[in-house]
Amino acid sequence: MARTIKWLFVLIPIMLIAWLGFQQPTHEGNWHPLQTRLPSVELHDTRYAISNIRDFRYDASGAPVDTAYVNGSYDLKHLQRVWLGLSHFAEYGMAHAFLSFEFWNPEADTEPQFLVVSIEARLRPDQGYSPLKGLFQQYHRMVVLGTEEDVIGLRSHVRQEQVYLYELTLPKEQQHYLFHGIMMEVLDLETRPAFYNTVMHNCVTRLLQHDPDYRVWRHLLDYRILLPGYGDAFAQEKGWIRQDKSLEDMRTSGKVSSDVPPSIDLFSFMIR
């Protein structure tokens, strides 16, 4: 009996690794209504022409009622600020992290443009998200590019999650490096589908990979990477958000009001 148990401990991991090795990611098939289209990027010097930017609106249950995709053009010369967003959907640090890039041309008579980057597990229509299943290649990975009215409004106003926005204190070169790196990942995923992984390839680690100082195995030991709800503390420690204010004050000033509907004019201004 003891010998049998010993062999099971050896064979089960081998069989699991072999099974995972045979799984192949794909873009084929049906997807969750919020994740049907992959964004596409064309690079023209410092300008990025992006299609399939999600700009949905939702009913009170969170079901999409207006499924619009829009196109946009973003010039790195007009990138003004980068915002870190944390959306708490449960207790104990369970949250989703995203970035919002603010573009504005002071010479043009236009409002700032915001492009949200949200790295997510791409689900089939009948799937629900489970962190445990995410360890075993049950989900594909996608980069959602969307408007703030869509991505933030869905979480803050419709789902009533606790959403916080923090301006990142990155120099311009790092802002450009970060945006370009993410756009290259969008291009890569277009032609090479990949799996999502709860630990290795989640909403935080895929953003951190664009930090030159990021080291996978060293940072994975930090609970604030595994639990994105504490990501603001990690960001402040790294010097990526203001350090002259306490984190509690930053959270108070950075909290997005759930009373601001995505349909309102100047939504991005109002939530700040």
RAGISUL-V583868 format. One record per helix or strand. SS is the DSSP state (2 for helix, 1 for strand). FROM is the first residue (numbers start at 1). TO is the last residue. If there is no record, write none. Layout:
# RAGISUL-V583868
ss=SS from=FROM to=TO
ss=SS from=FROM to=TO
This chain:
# RAGISUL-V583868
ss=2 from=2 to=22
ss=2 from=33 to=35
ss=1 from=40 to=44
ss=1 from=47 to=54
ss=1 from=57 to=58
ss=1 from=64 to=66
ss=1 from=69 to=75
ss=2 from=76 to=78
ss=1 from=79 to=88
ss=1 from=95 to=103
ss=1 from=113 to=122
ss=2 from=133 to=135
ss=1 from=140 to=146
ss=2 from=148 to=158
ss=1 from=162 to=167
ss=2 from=172 to=191
ss=1 from=195 to=195
ss=1 from=197 to=197
ss=1 from=201 to=201
ss=2 from=205 to=208
ss=2 from=216 to=219
ss=2 from=223 to=226
ss=2 from=228 to=238
ss=2 from=247 to=254
ss=1 from=255 to=255
ss=2 from=267 to=270
